[in-house]
Amino acid sequence: MACNTASAAALTYLRGQFPDVSFVGMEPAVKPAAEITKTGKVGVLATPATFQGALYASVVERFGAGVELFQHTCPGLVGQIEKGELNTNDTRIILEDALLPMLEKNIDTVVLGCTHYPFVIPLIEQIVGGDVRVIDPAPSVARQAKRLLEAGESESE
């Protein structure tokens, strides 16, 4: 499921309804963030639906122990990205509203919890600076999908 919000809303249901189908969902990368943070303070950018879902709560419960998470929904950011306004003043203001208070709390890692957000990684990196790591979970999700596909191919041979 190539969307954090859709995964939060439907992944558990779909797995229950179709137990023979492998679903790989998007979820904010709290686990790798918790593993790499040196300050123990991590920012998470995601949509309201992602934060409200049981999937996110489960990820935080399983992997967020000992880490302080600062969450922000970045109102308007998805719309800016969909309009192609990746490096405009309005987009910068949305990201600064989210990130500057997190930086004041000494975060050293930012997790992208929306598949739209990687389009503004360069702008995020300008705002947070070189000492803050930005984690996009999409490559890990793609690798997991590939592993499942390859495992399924070897089982059918």
VOKEBA-29825 format. One record per residue (C-alpha): residue in one letter; residue number from 0; z, x, y. Coordinates in nm, 4 decimals, decimal comma. Example, Ala and Ser with C-alpha at 12.3 -4.5 7.8 and 13.67 -1.06 7.14 Angstrom:
REM VOKEBA-29825
<atom><r>A</r><k>0</k><up>0,7800</up><east>1,2300</east><north>-0,4500</north></atom>
<atom><r>S</r><k>1</k><up>0,7140</up><east>1,3670</east><north>-0,1060</north></atom>
REM end
This chain:
REM VOKEBA-29825
<atom><r>M</r><k>0</k><up>0,0000</up><east>0,0000</east><north>0,0000</north></atom>
<atom><r>A</r><k>1</k><up>-0,1281</up><east>0,1861</east><north>0,3018</north></atom>
<atom><r>C</r><k>2</k><up>0,1205</up><east>0,0371</east><north>0,5466</north></atom>
<atom><r>N</r><k>3</k><up>0,4964</up><east>0,0763</east><north>0,5929</north></atom>
<atom><r>T</r><k>4</k><up>0,5372</up><east>-0,2795</east><north>0,7191</north></atom>
<atom><r>A</r><k>5</k><up>0,3423</up><east>-0,4268</east><north>0,4257</north></atom>
<atom><r>S</r><k>6</k><up>0,5385</up><east>-0,2120</east><north>0,1822</north></atom>
<atom><r>A</r><k>7</k><up>0,8663</up><east>-0,3283</east><north>0,3362</north></atom>
<atom><r>A</r><k>8</k><up>0,7568</up><east>-0,6907</east><north>0,3146</north></atom>
<atom><r>A</r><k>9</k><up>0,5895</up><east>-0,7073</east><north>-0,0246</north></atom>
<atom><r>L</r><k>10</k><up>0,6322</up><east>-0,4011</east><north>-0,2473</north></atom>
<atom><r>T</r><k>11</k><up>0,9326</up><east>-0,5244</east><north>-0,4451</north></atom>
<atom><r>Y</r><k>12</k><up>0,7737</up><east>-0,8673</east><north>-0,4901</north></atom>
<atom><r>L</r><k>13</k><up>0,4416</up><east>-0,7228</east><north>-0,6060</north></atom>
<atom><r>R</r><k>14</k><up>0,6077</up><east>-0,4884</east><north>-0,8538</north></atom>
<atom><r>G</r><k>15</k><up>0,7976</up><east>-0,7870</east><north>-0,9959</north></atom>
<atom><r>Q</r><k>16</k><up>0,4890</up><east>-1,0080</east><north>-1,0176</north></atom>
<atom><r>F</r><k>17</k><up>0,2603</up><east>-0,7383</east><north>-1,1611</north></atom>
<atom><r>P</r><k>18</k><up>0,4755</up><east>-0,5084</east><north>-1,3762</north></atom>
<atom><r>D</r><k>19</k><up>0,1738</up><east>-0,3472</east><north>-1,5429</north></atom>
<atom><r>V</r><k>20</k><up>0,0218</up><east>-0,2386</east><north>-1,2124</north></atom>
<atom><r>S</r><k>21</k><up>0,1364</up><east>0,0817</east><north>-1,0421</north></atom>
<atom><r>F</r><k>22</k><up>0,2043</up><east>0,0324</east><north>-0,6735</north></atom>
<atom><r>V</r><k>23</k><up>0,2622</up><east>0,3237</east><north>-0,4399</north></atom>
<atom><r>G</r><k>24</k><up>0,4203</up><east>0,2117</east><north>-0,1178</north></atom>
<atom><r>M</r><k>25</k><up>0,4577</up><east>0,3734</east><north>0,2200</north></atom>
<atom><r>E</r><k>26</k><up>0,8130</up><east>0,4403</east><north>0,3224</north></atom>
<atom><r>P</r><k>27</k><up>0,9635</up><east>0,6499</east><north>0,5995</north></atom>
<atom><r>A</r><k>28</k><up>1,0172</up><east>1,0048</east><north>0,4730</north></atom>
<atom><r>V</r><k>29</k><up>1,3940</up><east>1,0092</east><north>0,5086</north></atom>
<atom><r>K</r><k>30</k><up>1,4385</up><east>1,2181</east><north>0,1919</north></atom>
<atom><r>P</r><k>31</k><up>1,2365</up><east>1,5222</east><north>0,3025</north></atom>
<atom><r>A</r><k>32</k><up>1,3805</up><east>1,4916</east><north>0,6534</north></atom>
<atom><r>A</r><k>33</k><up>1,7347</up><east>1,4958</east><north>0,5135</north></atom>
<atom><r>E</r><k>34</k><up>1,6457</up><east>1,8014</east><north>0,3069</north></atom>
<atom><r>I</r><k>35</k><up>1,5043</up><east>2,0072</east><north>0,5952</north></atom>
<atom><r>T</r><k>36</k><up>1,7195</up><east>1,9111</east><north>0,8943</north></atom>
<atom><r>K</r><k>37</k><up>1,9499</up><east>2,1839</east><north>1,0152</north></atom>
<atom><r>T</r><k>38</k><up>2,1334</up><east>1,9733</east><north>1,2743</north></atom>
<atom><r>G</r><k>39</k><up>2,1804</up><east>1,6753</east><north>1,0414</north></atom>
<atom><r>K</r><k>40</k><up>2,0184</up><east>1,4553</east><north>1,3062</north></atom>
<atom><r>V</r><k>41</k><up>1,6838</up><east>1,2891</east><north>1,2403</north></atom>
<atom><r>G</r><k>42</k><up>1,4739</up><east>1,0538</east><north>1,4496</north></atom>
<atom><r>V</r><k>43</k><up>1,2790</up><east>0,7767</east><north>1,2779</north></atom>
<atom><r>L</r><k>44</k><up>0,9924</up><east>0,5954</east><north>1,4500</north></atom>
<atom><r>A</r><k>45</k><up>0,8831</up><east>0,2724</east><north>1,2799</north></atom>
<atom><r>T</r><k>46</k><up>0,8013</up><east>-0,0916</east><north>1,3376</north></atom>
<atom><r>P</r><k>47</k><up>1,0791</up><east>-0,3538</east><north>1,3512</north></atom>
<atom><r>A</r><k>48</k><up>0,9657</up><east>-0,5004</east><north>1,0171</north></atom>
<atom><r>T</r><k>49</k><up>0,9928</up><east>-0,1608</east><north>0,8500</north></atom>
<atom><r>F</r><k>50</k><up>1,3470</up><east>-0,1088</east><north>0,9788</north></atom>
<atom><r>Q</r><k>51</k><up>1,4510</up><east>-0,4614</east><north>0,8769</north></atom>
<atom><r>G</r><k>52</k><up>1,3155</up><east>-0,4373</east><north>0,5229</north></atom>
<atom><r>A</r><k>53</k><up>1,5158</up><east>-0,3728</east><north>0,2095</north></atom>
<atom><r>L</r><k>54</k><up>1,2880</up><east>-0,0799</east><north>0,1250</north></atom>
<atom><r>Y</r><k>55</k><up>1,3978</up><east>0,1173</east><north>0,4316</north></atom>
<atom><r>A</r><k>56</k><up>1,7624</up><east>0,0290</east><north>0,3696</north></atom>
<atom><r>S</r><k>57</k><up>1,7258</up><east>0,1537</east><north>0,0129</north></atom>
<atom><r>V</r><k>58</k><up>1,5683</up><east>0,4812</east><north>0,1259</north></atom>
<atom><r>V</r><k>59</k><up>1,8491</up><east>0,5368</east><north>0,3767</north></atom>
<atom><r>E</r><k>60</k><up>2,1131</up><east>0,4547</east><north>0,1162</north></atom>
<atom><r>R</r><k>61</k><up>1,9603</up><east>0,6879</east><north>-0,1443</north></atom>
<atom><r>F</r><k>62</k><up>1,8666</up><east>0,9822</east><north>0,0740</north></atom>
<atom><r>G</r><k>63</k><up>2,0308</up><east>0,9490</east><north>0,4145</north></atom>
<atom><r>A</r><k>64</k><up>2,3878</up><east>1,0417</east><north>0,3235</north></atom>
<atom><r>G</r><k>65</k><up>2,5214</up><east>1,3108</east><north>0,5513</north></atom>
<atom><r>V</r><k>66</k><up>2,2388</up><east>1,2678</east><north>0,8004</north></atom>
<atom><r>E</r><k>67</k><up>2,2610</up><east>1,0847</east><north>1,1291</north></atom>
<atom><r>L</r><k>68</k><up>1,9495</up><east>0,8705</east><north>1,1808</north></atom>
<atom><r>F</r><k>69</k><up>1,8295</up><east>0,7601</east><north>1,5223</north></atom>
<atom><r>Q</r><k>70</k><up>1,5796</up><east>0,4751</east><north>1,5017</north></atom>
<atom><r>H</r><k>71</k><up>1,3266</up><east>0,3460</east><north>1,7522</north></atom>
<atom><r>T</r><k>72</k><up>1,0580</up><east>0,0780</east><north>1,7187</north></atom>
<atom><r>C</r><k>73</k><up>0,8278</up><east>0,2153</east><north>1,9909</north></atom>
<atom><r>P</r><k>74</k><up>0,7245</up><east>-0,1249</east><north>2,1347</north></atom>
<atom><r>G</r><k>75</k><up>0,3573</up><east>-0,1226</east><north>2,2293</north></atom>
<atom><r>L</r><k>76</k><up>0,2673</up><east>0,2015</east><north>2,0512</north></atom>
<atom><r>V</r><k>77</k><up>0,0599</up><east>0,0422</east><north>1,7738</north></atom>
<atom><r>G</r><k>78</k><up>-0,1413</up><east>-0,1460</east><north>2,0373</north></atom>
<atom><r>Q</r><k>79</k><up>-0,2046</up><east>0,1718</east><north>2,2340</north></atom>
<atom><r>I</r><k>80</k><up>-0,3227</up><east>0,3500</east><north>1,9207</north></atom>
<atom><r>E</r><k>81</k><up>-0,5479</up><east>0,0617</east><north>1,8183</north></atom>
<atom><r>K</r><k>82</k><up>-0,7071</up><east>0,0712</east><north>2,1655</north></atom>
<atom><r>G</r><k>83</k><up>-0,7740</up><east>0,4422</east><north>2,1168</north></atom>
<atom><r>E</r><k>84</k><up>-0,5328</up><east>0,5368</east><north>2,3946</north></atom>
<atom><r>L</r><k>85</k><up>-0,3828</up><east>0,8310</east><north>2,2108</north></atom>
<atom><r>N</r><k>86</k><up>-0,3067</up><east>1,0578</east><north>2,5031</north></atom>
<atom><r>T</r><k>87</k><up>-0,2617</up><east>0,8334</east><north>2,8041</north></atom>
<atom><r>N</r><k>88</k><up>0,0299</up><east>0,8084</east><north>3,0442</north></atom>
<atom><r>D</r><k>89</k><up>0,1277</up><east>0,4666</east><north>2,9023</north></atom>
<atom><r>T</r><k>90</k><up>0,1372</up><east>0,6060</east><north>2,5478</north></atom>
<atom><r>R</r><k>91</k><up>0,3402</up><east>0,9058</east><north>2,6649</north></atom>
<atom><r>I</r><k>92</k><up>0,5930</up><east>0,6741</east><north>2,8344</north></atom>
<atom><r>I</r><k>93</k><up>0,6394</up><east>0,4742</east><north>2,5107</north></atom>
<atom><r>L</r><k>94</k><up>0,6980</up><east>0,7924</east><north>2,3127</north></atom>
<atom><r>E</r><k>95</k><up>0,9249</up><east>0,9480</east><north>2,5739</north></atom>
<atom><r>D</r><k>96</k><up>1,1367</up><east>0,6309</east><north>2,5802</north></atom>
<atom><r>A</r><k>97</k><up>1,1842</up><east>0,6730</east><north>2,2063</north></atom>
<atom><r>L</r><k>98</k><up>1,2096</up><east>1,0492</east><north>2,1737</north></atom>
<atom><r>L</r><k>99</k><up>1,3941</up><east>1,1787</east><north>2,4805</north></atom>
<atom><r>P</r><k>100</k><up>1,7227</up><east>1,0023</east><north>2,3932</north></atom>
<atom><r>M</r><k>101</k><up>1,6884</up><east>1,1361</east><north>2,0381</north></atom>
<atom><r>L</r><k>102</k><up>1,6349</up><east>1,4884</east><north>2,1683</north></atom>
<atom><r>E</r><k>103</k><up>1,9532</up><east>1,4511</east><north>2,3741</north></atom>
<atom><r>K</r><k>104</k><up>2,1308</up><east>1,3787</east><north>2,0433</north></atom>
<atom><r>N</r><k>105</k><up>1,9990</up><east>1,7108</east><north>1,9051</north></atom>
<atom><r>I</r><k>106</k><up>1,7479</up><east>1,5844</east><north>1,6487</north></atom>
<atom><r>D</r><k>107</k><up>1,5405</up><east>1,8549</east><north>1,4844</north></atom>
<atom><r>T</r><k>108</k><up>1,3186</up><east>1,6283</east><north>1,2746</north></atom>
<atom><r>V</r><k>109</k><up>1,1114</up><east>1,3177</east><north>1,3496</north></atom>
<atom><r>V</r><k>110</k><up>0,9917</up><east>1,0871</east><north>1,0716</north></atom>
<atom><r>L</r><k>111</k><up>0,6823</up><east>0,8745</east><north>1,1250</north></atom>
<atom><r>G</r><k>112</k><up>0,7425</up><east>0,5349</east><north>0,9658</north></atom>
<atom><r>C</r><k>113</k><up>0,4131</up><east>0,3711</east><north>1,0599</north></atom>
<atom><r>T</r><k>114</k><up>0,0667</up><east>0,4685</east><north>0,9406</north></atom>
<atom><r>H</r><k>115</k><up>-0,0649</up><east>0,4334</east><north>1,2966</north></atom>
<atom><r>Y</r><k>116</k><up>0,1679</up><east>0,7004</east><north>1,4333</north></atom>
<atom><r>P</r><k>117</k><up>-0,0022</up><east>1,0149</east><north>1,2933</north></atom>
<atom><r>F</r><k>118</k><up>-0,2794</up><east>0,9542</east><north>1,5473</north></atom>
<atom><r>V</r><k>119</k><up>-0,0333</up><east>1,0536</east><north>1,8213</north></atom>
<atom><r>I</r><k>120</k><up>0,1231</up><east>1,3544</east><north>1,6469</north></atom>
<atom><r>P</r><k>121</k><up>-0,0198</up><east>1,5932</east><north>1,9100</north></atom>
<atom><r>L</r><k>122</k><up>0,1457</up><east>1,3919</east><north>2,1872</north></atom>
<atom><r>I</r><k>123</k><up>0,4713</up><east>1,3650</east><north>1,9920</north></atom>
<atom><r>E</r><k>124</k><up>0,4682</up><east>1,7429</east><north>1,9409</north></atom>
<atom><r>Q</r><k>125</k><up>0,4139</up><east>1,7972</east><north>2,3152</north></atom>
<atom><r>I</r><k>126</k><up>0,7181</up><east>1,5825</east><north>2,3900</north></atom>
<atom><r>V</r><k>127</k><up>0,9565</up><east>1,7193</east><north>2,1252</north></atom>
<atom><r>G</r><k>128</k><up>0,8494</up><east>2,0841</east><north>2,1398</north></atom>
<atom><r>G</r><k>129</k><up>0,8029</up><east>2,3409</east><north>1,8695</north></atom>
<atom><r>D</r><k>130</k><up>1,1579</up><east>2,3363</east><north>1,7352</north></atom>
<atom><r>V</r><k>131</k><up>1,1336</up><east>1,9766</east><north>1,6107</north></atom>
<atom><r>R</r><k>132</k><up>0,9530</up><east>1,9086</east><north>1,2853</north></atom>
<atom><r>V</r><k>133</k><up>0,7329</up><east>1,5956</east><north>1,2663</north></atom>
<atom><r>I</r><k>134</k><up>0,6994</up><east>1,4431</east><north>0,9187</north></atom>
<atom><r>D</r><k>135</k><up>0,4065</up><east>1,2201</east><north>0,8254</north></atom>
<atom><r>P</r><k>136</k><up>0,4680</up><east>1,0738</east><north>0,4767</north></atom>
<atom><r>A</r><k>137</k><up>0,1013</up><east>0,9884</east><north>0,4142</north></atom>
<atom><r>P</r><k>138</k><up>0,0051</up><east>1,3153</east><north>0,2370</north></atom>
<atom><r>S</r><k>139</k><up>0,2966</up><east>1,2777</east><north>-0,0063</north></atom>
<atom><r>V</r><k>140</k><up>0,2044</up><east>0,9161</east><north>-0,0756</north></atom>
<atom><r>A</r><k>141</k><up>-0,1571</up><east>1,0191</east><north>-0,1395</north></atom>
<atom><r>R</r><k>142</k><up>-0,0425</up><east>1,2892</east><north>-0,3837</north></atom>
<atom><r>Q</r><k>143</k><up>0,1727</up><east>1,0344</east><north>-0,5690</north></atom>
<atom><r>A</r><k>144</k><up>-0,1207</up><east>0,7922</east><north>-0,5944</north></atom>
<atom><r>K</r><k>145</k><up>-0,3367</up><east>1,0744</east><north>-0,7290</north></atom>
<atom><r>R</r><k>146</k><up>-0,0717</up><east>1,1670</east><north>-0,9897</north></atom>
<atom><r>L</r><k>147</k><up>-0,0498</up><east>0,8060</east><north>-1,1072</north></atom>
<atom><r>L</r><k>148</k><up>-0,4280</up><east>0,7748</east><north>-1,1267</north></atom>
<atom><r>E</r><k>149</k><up>-0,4591</up><east>1,0986</east><north>-1,3216</north></atom>
<atom><r>A</r><k>150</k><up>-0,1767</up><east>0,9973</east><north>-1,5570</north></atom>
<atom><r>G</r><k>151</k><up>-0,3518</up><east>0,6637</east><north>-1,6166</north></atom>
<atom><r>E</r><k>152</k><up>-0,6804</up><east>0,8395</east><north>-1,6913</north></atom>
<atom><r>S</r><k>153</k><up>-0,5171</up><east>1,0700</east><north>-1,9472</north></atom>
<atom><r>E</r><k>154</k><up>-0,3480</up><east>0,7702</east><north>-2,1159</north></atom>
<atom><r>S</r><k>155</k><up>-0,6787</up><east>0,5865</east><north>-2,1520</north></atom>
<atom><r>E</r><k>156</k><up>-0,8647</up><east>0,8822</east><north>-2,3035</north></atom>
REM end
